[in-house]
Each structure stands twice: as structure tokens, then as C-alpha cells.
């Protein structure tokens, strides 16, 4: 039995085109995934910044009452293109949860602000 073999320059005709198309498609998918992950990270950081600022605004207005403090937190969050999901003031400490979204991604971040607690004094050993 005789096996036919292809010889010459024409046997690989078009193979490079197929490889270029496949590699281009794979690179496109990878770039799309990286861009999506980057957008998710940006949304998370924006929500974190908005939550921190909203908690500071609520802690600044604690003396006016919980409703006024949370209203201030809501205004600050809205200025950061986010919304307050949960807000509570206990004493001088405010705890706020803020949600931010862009595209298909949504992030909710919790932040707390209030007065700093005093550090305990360190005692030197006697002896």
C-alpha cells in the first residue's frame, strides 16, 4: 500500500492565518477579562472612599441626632455617586454602609468613624 505525502510549498497554505485569528481571539478574551476585573476594583475603591467620607460626615453631626447625621452621610455619599444602604449613630460613633455601582458591578462597603480611643499607658517595670 502506498501512502500519499504532500510535498512542496503549498502544503501549509493558510495555516498562519488560522493561528493569527486564534491568537487574536484569545488575546481579546484576556484583555476583556482584565478590563472587567479593573472595573470591579475601581467600583470597590470608589465605594470605600464614599463610605469613609460618609462615616466622617455622620460622626461630625452626631450631636444633631441620628437622623441629621445620617442625612449628612447621605448627601456626602450622593456627591460621590453612591448611596447609603445603612446608617447608625451610637454615641459619638457613626457606622455607615455605602453601595456604589458601575456597569454590571456593585460594591457595598462598611465604614465606621468616631473619636479616637485613648491609648493605654505603658508601665515601666520596677526593679
PETARA-V945228 format. One record per backbone hydrogen bond with DSSP energy under -1.0 kcal/mol. NH is the residue of the N-H (numbers start at 1). CO is the residue of the C=O. If there is no record, write none. Layout:
<<NH/CO> <NH/CO>>
This chain:
<<13/10> <15/12> <18/14> <19/15> <20/16> <21/17> <22/18> <23/19> <24/20> <25/21> <26/22> <27/23> <28/24> <29/25> <30/26> <31/27> <32/28> <33/29> <34/30> <35/31> <36/32> <37/33> <38/34> <39/35> <40/36> <41/37> <42/38> <43/39> <44/40> <45/41> <46/42> <47/43> <48/44> <49/45> <50/46> <51/47> <52/48> <53/49> <54/50> <55/51> <56/52> <57/53> <58/54> <59/55> <60/56> <64/61> <65/62> <69/65> <70/66> <71/67> <72/68> <73/69> <74/70> <75/71> <76/72> <77/73> <78/74> <79/75> <81/78> <82/77> <83/99> <85/97> <86/97> <88/95> <90/93> <93/90> <94/113> <95/88> <96/111> <97/86> <98/109> <99/83> <100/107> <102/105> <105/102> <107/100> <109/98> <111/96> <113/94>>
